[in-house]
Amino acid sequence: MPRLIRTWAFRIPALFPLAMLPLACQTTWTDHLYAPQPLETARLQPAQPARQANADFVLVEDQSLPAPRPEAAQPYTLEQLTALAEQMHPDLTGAFAQVEAARGEFIQQGLYPNPSVSYQGQEINNPDNRLGFQGTWITQEIVTAGKLRLAQTAAAHGITVATWQAVTTRYEIITQVRMAYYDLLEAERELEVNQTILQISKEVLERAKAAERAGVGGRADVIRSEAEVYRAQAAVDASRQRVDAAWKLLALAVAQPELPRRPLAASLDDPVPHYEYNTVLATALINSSLVQAAQADVLRRESALARAQVEPIPNIQVQGGPTYDFPNRSPEANLQIGVNLPLFDRNQGNILAARAQLVAAQQRVRSTELEVGTRLTQAWQRYQVALEQVETYKQEIVPRAAEYLRLVQAGYAAGDPKFDYDIVLLAQQNLIEAKRELVRLQGELWKAVVEIAGVVQQEKLTDLPPRDKPPPDRP
């Protein structure tokens, strides 16, 4: 069987195994507000370093926080969840069912017309010939002009189209899982930051109360500190809700709504891949299953046009069979050959339609390439902007905001009149907003990476696929 008609239909268990291998538990991010870490970047195929934990700030236990996760629960890796989605997601099962439907169409188009057998009796009950002439007729249509071959060739390209569409569905599912995975990571990091902010706000409130008791502070400072605690608590509650919703969305993306909750193995601080625009664009245009499907559809339309053009060539109808002449008691044979004359219907309309569909398919290749380029350019722009902003926030903004808060707090504690309580709160708010913005930008950066990986169709976020990726097949 030609390579181009091979499908993945019987390789689903082999292609998408559940790689649920145990991994070592890794510590979660407990970065103190005053200890920002530098951004790390990696080339396209880096070795993934182990996650680092910053333990220079320890939160005071809060009974309102969720119960700690059991240490025995192994964290989910992104590869585990994508493998699970590939096994369980109904969209992928449906996509491969479409491949099987195309394969059935291919088989059907190559089948020869069935012969027909009939009985024939003539002059039965004639006074001179009671039994008359009796016999059988066998009718067979002989297909001419290679019509079956052309029809089967078109159907074979249909298998290729359906297979590439299944590949597209697979990467769409993988992208959904990756997006949900990093959205959950961002929500969990936001919760950790807000919990740290809440703890600091409580410490500031205690210092304000102590200052009021010592006579060096006022009641207004205490009230404002209490408001900041309430505000921080509200932010923590909202973050918990976001974490819960993000986890549910991840479970749905994996097609497992009852997926047990576990920590995630990745971190927003993991090195991000370094992309070169021209490289990823060229790779995307070569490897994209959308482009491959559009090109295969052109071949299918070409074969369909060729099939329509030979339709006016008539098939040959052959009839024949043995009969018996009872009056003469002699066996005989009959033979009849005929064709349809293409005088009026020469398949003109179908030929015109097939030619127009071919032109449309040819234009879809170009429009698909433009669509892939547009999606990649938009994702790469978001990636580039987020990458630069994360670098700036980690290296410049957050460290300076933290240093400014230290200076203000030291001056306020020393009784320096230049640093009143309003300045302390403003400096604290500046650092809080900087840390929250850093988390948001890190989430945006990884989501942009996921978008690029989805367009380029990377098996791993840190690897670019090889060029000239062969179409999927089976033995």
Steps between C-alpha positions, in 0.01 A plus 500: 500500500642845419647694788264793451191296586632367826329624812556518872168337570644184654793669676315711752609283797860505376513868412350638816606291801428618849842596630392517865844437645561606860706813539672633808305761691632848453473792734258779424596863452518689827681805375501788744385833373848639559693224320433514123678248280657578159327383184653197331470420133601191309569403143269277305626172648617569855538250775230580752649595837346397823268755654650730760321592818559827681460445870606839634144586600272267691129570535342476840248217510149617423211272589294653216743375235439172317635186659852412380517247221614150599865441434422161344312662210734522205476828305346499156736565213372666186595191299289277726191714459535539124546124463187444707305745284615323185363173635173627640387805303188431288598754234810301413306174492251664265778634279646153454153364432489745209827349376339157508199638313735633230670161487163334448427743216834406343413131514154557356620710207725217380233231495383372162123501422324181595364280221130425487335165423147466369267231366336532157219294350349551153195350326400311810163319467503540125270228356788375289760557770372476856842550660635744242846637532645527851839610629700742716650840429817631660556876475831668574602865466859545384643825636718682252752786489654417839204646689544275801869582524434874483220482755716297737791741458274788602379299800861422595576870517184530709660266754804727511278805552312332784825383659652849499174634643534246781854626560361854520242387754773333705711813521195710580431271796865512608493881480184514712662283766817709498303825527297367791816366665679835497185687591482285812869565571438873471195479729695305761790746486257790533350332807845459655582866437170615646549279805843657550346845463235409756767390746698820451183708538431328831855573616461865403172512690669362812775761472239775461320378812828487690581855388157615614552342843843661526356839415705546183218409260140594452170320479473590131807293422341198669174543309680530170707191581184307581356603164813371330462166681137471386602587147777239504263239641251572222778456243593164657138384487471603136824318419371184664193517281716546193717202595192285544357606165836457325531148636152409375581638156821297490311184592246571224778565248638156586145361459510374859265717712572284808878518460658479850653828611877499530774761482650587163859413422577810291557856616462844350870546578604215270717612208296600198608397149674761287330538162628657181210633297624399154584149621165431661309654208681283244449193719132576548435539127672170429364293788153640562236231461260772382725571202557129440126434500441786256768367264356148519157642421642651179616154393158359583328767291734439208414130504129582531524726193676230302228256603226740392666556162496128410142448614356562148696201368230231509534178690430177313191298593540128425211252525502134420411155615388152405142412392326179405271453199253241623322441164828423329657361815820697440707730723567852376687810615416873493736799500420871508744794520398864533618844605334828597548771243623828658294723271342737750651429844877526471544578870553867419362630829704265718817582308440873548433447872811284543716758324366779726558288811858443390560874464347558844722230653809654341413838649438344841863389512615859473236629742594227749866601479398861564287391796787300649736795451252740661444279803871447546583869462239600757621236746864589443428870561335418833791271581760768420321772698441275801859374492641853512257613769566198721872570468446864597277420795732233636822693451389859558150581619443244777849534654472880503150492647620260769804715581286814515263332744793395721633854510159648574430250776841558654448877495150471642619268778781746583252786529630689196235767426552458124347152517147511635253216498349605165836457333541157660162383368568644155836323481338177614228534236758566230683179584176305519389617157845429356494143629148442374588642161806277485283194558257612230782561254655162573165338430466698176850398397434131543163524327670668205750212497209256498338686208823490299543131578143439388552673166838337439359172640780422742491173687682673787495865589878518491552326166433603144378211281722382216436646160332296228297313759365184326124439493364257757464141385459146625648170389 
